[in-house]
């Protein structure tokens, strides 16, 4: 018996090329030879078959044709369209480094495609814009400062760049999941690329600021970026060491962290303005109102829950303004501190924490603080205005910050 051997590729290709008529003539027995097998004869020349052999249904394949490597199907070649997959025609000559132009500076070699890579996380976060509170604030203060339009455009752009890039870092440091209702950038681009993109925008913002041709602007930029990182550092320290700060310490941190970019915008405007008025105390106060209100809304607003996740500050383990009040209202009760320590995502636990803070009068207290600060800001705005009637923009912003 001849063992059943698999057909080689040449035979398969040949069979596929057969006409229907030739196919019909193929033997019914799949193991039968497609070509004529000569009858076996004895040594005396007598055959052992009584009938003539069947006619071959296949043309004989010459031996040289199926042995020749030229007839074998070529091996598949993977082509991904990448130049690196193709071997160089000639080996590189190391002597080329003796004379080639090696000026790989950004002006010569940086391309738009490379720029998109580095800016990717930043471009992603600005593609989902927020309420642009800082631009509104700059516009409101400009009623007093009357900054030249070109300078105002640069200042607005720089403050926006710094704010959006700082959010990239905040989301990494806070292990956030959502930003404005969308996945955070580092969950898409990775932590390393996101941090690099944020730092890159810090320095491109500085380059943009140089267009003001004002040395004081660079000094202000450095001062407020230092303040921002000081505030952020203390915020992270309290969270990571489970240290509950006093309200005064917390508000100082807010003045550095949140107030820093508010203050930078107004200080830059004053540097480009011919007006002598000092608006910094008012913008400092607005920065405090903004953050305390943000802390309150984080724990009580459905809109905030949709955009950032329910009570995200509790999951982060943050000592926010309401949390500090609730803990210090009864220091012997460690339940809220313990919940912060867990950095829980459990909805029921977070609801319990909110109910506990309600029981300590925290939310009523926070609303009252916001109301007092807003009234103080309104009075300060009127003092700065001195009857000019230019407080409409500021008052409108303060109206939006009222909580009920």
Buried (B, 14 or more C-beta within 10 A) or exposed (E): EEEEEEEEEBBEEBBEEBEEEEEEBBEEEEEEEBEEEEEEEEEEEEEEEEEEEEEEBBEEBEEEEBEEEEEEEEEEEEEEEEEEEEEEEEEEEEEEEEEEEEEEEEEEEEEEEEBEEBBBBBBBBBEEEBEEBBBBBBBBBBBBBEBEEEBBEBBBBBBBBBBBBBBBBBBBBBEBBBBBEBBBBBBEBEEEBBBBBBEBBBEBBBEBBEBBEBEEBEEBBEBBBEBBBBBBEBBEEBBEEEEBBEEEBBBBBBBBBBBBBBBBBBBBBBBBBEEEBEBBEBBBBBBBBBBBBBBBBBBBBEEBBEBBBBBBBBBBBBBBBBBBBBBBBEEEEEEBBEBBEEEBBEEEBBEBBBEBBBEBEBBEBBBEBBBEBBEBBBEBBEEBBEEEEBBEBBEEBBEEBEBE
